[in-house]
Amino acid sequence: MRNVMAALAALGAVLVPGVVLAQTGLETVSVADVADTGDTAWILVSSAFVLMMAMPGLTLFYGGLVRAKGFLAVLVQVGAIAAVASVLWIMVGYTLAFGNVAGGWLGSGNAWMLLNLGNVRANTPFPKAPSCCSRCASR
């Protein structure tokens, strides 16, 4: 009986979001193709603040868990992980998270490696590139 309930719960967890987030694809969004320079500058500055806060914070946190002679190794590892995560975000993460949705949750891959980005994202006054930068910094 537990297996049947678990299977039904898993099936419901898979199907319910598809019904809730169903999209018709017929809506057209008209967006003025003009970016606001102040909003764009603020997004870039705040992204830099997040990176300047997160990297030393992670380094000091994980560095505090090792002996003093292992701190430099932790510093290099945190930097390497941040670099790999940033490259992966640019290559595939942005398009899977924010690409055109094609019948599911994941993006369709229309912006692999940040290709074919439009100027202004729908309902925002700043371009897609600073949006990608801020999303990468907050991950």
C-alpha positions as CSV (number, residue, x, y, z in Angstrom):
1,M,0.0,0.0,0.0
2,R,2.9,2.3,0.8
3,N,4.4,1.7,-2.6
4,V,1.1,2.6,-4.4
5,M,0.8,5.8,-2.3
6,A,4.4,6.7,-3.0
7,A,3.9,6.2,-6.7
8,L,0.8,8.3,-6.7
9,A,2.5,11.0,-4.8
10,A,5.4,11.0,-7.3
11,L,3.1,11.1,-10.2
12,G,1.2,14.0,-8.7
13,A,4.4,15.9,-8.0
14,V,5.3,15.4,-11.7
15,L,2.0,16.3,-13.2
16,V,0.7,19.1,-11.0
17,P,3.3,21.8,-11.9
18,G,2.6,21.1,-15.6
19,V,-1.1,21.9,-15.1
20,V,-0.4,25.0,-12.9
21,L,2.2,26.4,-15.2
22,A,0.4,25.6,-18.5
23,Q,1.2,28.1,-21.2
24,T,-0.7,28.6,-24.4
25,G,2.1,30.2,-26.3
26,L,-0.4,32.5,-28.1
27,E,0.2,35.6,-26.0
28,T,2.4,38.3,-27.5
29,V,4.4,40.6,-25.3
30,S,5.2,44.0,-26.7
31,V,8.3,45.4,-25.1
32,A,9.9,48.7,-25.9
33,D,13.4,47.8,-27.0
34,V,15.1,50.4,-24.9
35,A,17.2,49.7,-21.8
36,D,17.3,52.1,-18.9
37,T,20.9,53.0,-18.1
38,G,20.4,53.6,-14.4
39,D,18.7,50.2,-13.9
40,T,21.4,48.5,-15.9
41,A,24.2,50.1,-13.9
42,W,22.6,49.2,-10.6
43,I,22.2,45.5,-11.7
44,L,25.9,45.4,-12.6
45,V,27.0,47.1,-9.4
46,S,24.8,44.9,-7.2
47,S,26.2,41.8,-9.0
48,A,29.7,42.9,-8.2
49,F,28.8,43.5,-4.6
50,V,27.3,40.0,-4.3
51,L,30.5,38.5,-5.8
52,M,32.7,40.6,-3.6
53,M,30.7,39.4,-0.6
54,A,30.2,35.7,-1.5
55,M,33.7,34.6,-2.5
56,P,35.6,35.8,0.6
57,G,32.7,34.6,2.8
58,L,32.8,31.1,1.4
59,T,36.6,31.1,1.5
60,L,36.7,32.2,5.1
61,F,34.0,29.8,6.1
62,Y,35.5,26.7,4.5
63,G,39.0,27.9,5.4
64,G,38.0,27.9,9.1
65,L,37.2,24.2,8.9
66,V,40.7,23.2,8.0
67,R,44.1,23.7,9.6
68,A,46.1,26.9,8.9
69,K,48.4,25.1,6.4
70,G,45.4,24.0,4.4
71,F,43.8,27.4,4.0
72,L,45.6,28.2,0.7
73,A,44.3,25.0,-0.8
74,V,40.7,25.8,0.2
75,L,41.2,29.3,-1.2
76,V,42.2,27.9,-4.6
77,Q,39.4,25.3,-4.5
78,V,36.7,27.9,-3.8
79,G,38.0,30.0,-6.6
80,A,38.2,27.1,-9.0
81,I,34.6,26.0,-8.1
82,A,33.4,29.5,-8.7
83,A,35.1,29.7,-12.1
84,V,33.7,26.3,-13.2
85,A,30.2,27.3,-12.0
86,S,30.3,30.6,-13.8
87,V,31.4,28.9,-17.1
88,L,28.7,26.3,-16.7
89,W,26.1,29.0,-16.1
90,I,27.1,30.9,-19.2
91,M,27.2,27.7,-21.3
92,V,24.0,25.9,-20.3
93,G,22.5,27.2,-17.1
94,Y,21.0,30.5,-18.3
95,T,19.3,29.0,-21.3
96,L,17.9,26.1,-19.2
97,A,16.6,28.4,-16.5
98,F,15.4,31.4,-18.6
99,G,15.2,30.2,-22.2
100,N,12.0,29.8,-24.2
101,V,9.9,27.1,-22.5
102,A,9.0,24.3,-24.9
103,G,6.4,22.1,-23.2
104,G,8.0,21.7,-19.8
105,W,10.1,23.4,-17.1
106,L,13.4,23.6,-18.9
107,G,14.3,26.2,-21.5
108,S,14.5,25.1,-25.1
109,G,18.2,25.9,-25.5
110,N,17.7,29.0,-27.6
111,A,20.5,30.9,-25.7
112,W,23.3,28.3,-25.5
113,M,26.6,30.2,-24.7
114,L,24.4,33.4,-24.4
115,L,23.9,33.4,-28.2
116,N,20.8,35.1,-29.6
117,L,20.1,37.2,-26.6
118,G,17.6,40.0,-27.2
119,N,18.1,43.5,-26.0
120,V,15.5,43.9,-23.3
121,R,14.0,41.1,-21.2
122,A,10.2,41.1,-21.0
123,N,8.8,43.3,-18.2
124,T,12.3,44.6,-17.1
125,P,14.0,47.8,-18.0
126,F,17.5,46.3,-18.5
127,P,19.2,44.1,-21.1
128,K,19.5,40.3,-20.8
129,A,23.2,40.2,-20.3
130,P,23.3,42.1,-17.0
131,S,20.3,39.9,-15.9
132,C,22.4,36.8,-16.7
133,C,25.4,38.3,-14.7
134,S,23.2,39.0,-11.7
135,R,21.7,35.6,-11.8
136,C,25.1,34.0,-12.0
137,A,26.3,36.1,-9.0
138,S,23.4,35.0,-6.9
139,R,23.8,31.3,-7.5
